[in-house]
Each structure stands twice: as structure tokens, then as C-alpha cells.
């Protein structure tokens, strides 16, 4: 019995990730509508299209690099990257379930609402962005698409830097965010 081409399986995995992103966008749209009914505002609107391009570009580039540059499948690298992907997905859905109808792919918030401090937010300020960083590393390296990991990792870092500044500035307006979150690291314990 012949094993399937690893590139086909990898393409299927990347497609599954893309489908999950579409599901997340649907959840986000629904949540934004609810937030707007409660008087929410949006910050950093001009940054959002760039973020979409970077995220979509990662998915396309992963598959393109593996097929066009014939990147090999290396089980010793793939195993920890698959574990990292699973960890990132679990963290992402933990964030989504913790934030409930306050979660969105945009920086949309209701002025005066206190920040969420439950779930993964008990330990770090930006668990969702940690999940994104892990995904941008692990998904390409799952099939040794190292060029995609480097290029889109840097692009994501630049976008996230602006996004985090925008988000923290918006959430800090009432003072509660700074008071409740300033002692929590951004991405992992021990990191400020």
C-alpha cells in the first residue's frame, strides 16, 4: 500500500486551517454586531486589511512553497510543529470561549467595560496573539516551508506590534485595563 503524498495531506491541513479562519470570521461578525448594539467603537480600522493580507498570504505561501520548492516532509520537525499547532488552536479557542461575545478579529470594544481577566487572561494580556505567533511558526515548518515562516513571521510581527499598541491604547482609556493588566506579561510569564 502506497502512502499518500505528504504535500497533499499538508494542503488538506492548510485548507482545514483556512476553513477554521472563515468560521472565526463568522463568529467575529456576529460578535461585532452585538458589540455595536452595546455602543462599541472600533480602533485601528486601517490596520485590519493589512492583517487580513498577512494571514491569507501565510496560508497561500505555505502551500505554494511546499509544492513549488519541493520542501521535504521531515517527521522529526513535523511532530513538534503539529503539537505546537494543536496547542495554538486550543489556546485560540480558549480565548474565544473566555471572551464570549467580546471576541472579534477587529479591535472593537465597549468603552467603560472592564477587561476580561479570566481564563488565559489571568496569566497574560494577549493569549490570542501568542496563539497567532505560534501558528505563524508551526504551520509552515510542519512541512519545512522555512522561507514562509521567516517572511510571514516578520510581517506578522510588524502587524502585531501596531495592533497591540492600538488595542492597549484603546482599552486603556478608562484606566481599568492599565490597573488590572499592567503587571501581566504580554505573551508569556516573565515577559513584559
N, C-alpha and C positions, 0 to 999 in steps of 0.2 A: 504494500500500500504506500503510495507516494504522499508525502506531506505537502500541504498547500504552500504556495509561495508566501514567504513571510511578508512581502510587500503588500499582498492582497489583504492579509489579516491586519496589517498595520493601517492600511487605508480604511478598512472597516472600523477600526478603533477610532481613528481620527474623525470619521463620519459620525460615529456614535457621540463623540465629544461635541461635534458641531450641532447635532440634534439636541443635546442637553443645553447648549447655549441658546437655541431657539426656544426651548421650554422656559429657560430662565428669563428670556426677554418677554415672554408672555406673562410670567409671574410679575415681572417688573412693571409692565404696562398697567396691569390690574392694580398693583400697589400704588403706583404713581397717581392713578385716578382717585383712589381712596385718600391719599395724602393731600391732593389738591382740594378735595372736598372739605378737608380739615384746615385749610388755609396755608398749605405748604408753599414754599418757594424753592426755586432751583438756583444753584450756584455752579459756575464753571461750565455753562452750557456749550461754549465754543470749544472746549476740550473734548467733548464727547465724541464727535465724528472721528477725531484722530485716534481715540481709544478703540473705536469700532474697527478702523482700518488695521491697527496693530494686531488686534485679536483675530480678525478674519485672516489677515496676512500670515499669522503664525500657522493656522490650520492648513492653508493652501501651500505654504512653503514647506511644511513638514512632509507632505505627500510628494510635492514636486522634487525636493532634494533626494528623497529616498529612491524615487523612480529614475530621475534623470542622471543623478550622480552615482547611482547604483550603490547606495550605502548598505553595508552588510548588517545583518542581524547578529548581534553578539549577546548570547544568553547571559553572560556574567554581568553585562551592563544593563540589559533589558530587565532582569529580575528586580534589582533595586529601583529602577525607574518606574516599573509597573507598581511597585509598592508605594513609591512617592506619589504617583498619580492617584492611587486609591486613598492615601492619606489626605491629599489635597481636595479630592472630591468629597470625602467625609467632612473635612473642615468647612468647605464651602456650604454644604447643606446644613451643617450645624449652625453656621452664621445665618443662613436664610431662615431656618426654623426659629432661631432665637430672636431675630429682628421682626419676624412675622410680617405684617403689612407695612412695616417701615423699611423693608429691604427693597432696593432698586439698583439698577445698573447706572443710574444718574445720581448726582448729589442733590437729592430732594429731601427737604426737612421741614418740619413744622416748628416755627420759631417758638421758643419757650418750653418745648417738650424736653424733659431731662434725657440725657443719653442712656442708652441701654448698657447696663453693667453686668448682665447675667451671661450664662453660657461662656463662650470663649473670650468674651469681653472682660471677664473677671481677671484675666491674666495679661491680655494685650489689647491695644487700641485698634489694630487693623488686622484681625484674623482673616478676613476675606482677601485682603491684598497679599497676605502671606500665602494663601492658597493659590492665588494667581501666579506669584513668583515661582512657587514650586512647580506648577503646571508648565510654565514657560521654559523651565529647565528640563523637566522629566519627559514631556510628550515628545519633543524632538529627539532626545537622547535614547528613547526607547528603541529607536531603530538607527542609532548613530548619526542622526542629522545634526551634526555639531555646528555647522555653519548657521543653520536656522536658530539653534539655541543661542549662539553668540549674538547674531544680528538682532533677533527679536527680543532677546533678553535685555539688550542695551536699550532698544526702542521702548520696551515696556518700562524699564527703569526710569527713563526720561518722562514718560507719560505719568507714571505713578507718582513721581516726585511732585509734579504740578498738581495732580489730582489730590494728593494728600494735603498739600498746603491749602488748596481751595477748600477741601472738606473740613479741615481743622479750623480754618478761619471762620467758615460759615457756622459751624457748630459751637464755636467759642463766643459768639455774640452775646449770649445770655449769661455767661460766666460759669454755668453749671458744668459744662464739658471740661473746662480747664480745672475746676475744683475737683471733679470726680475722676478724671482720666490722666492728669498730668504726671502722676507717679507710675503709670503703667507704661511699659515699653511699647514701641510701635509694632514690632514684629515677633519678638521672642523674649522671654525673660532674660534680663541682663542687658538688653539693647534699649537705648533711649532714643 
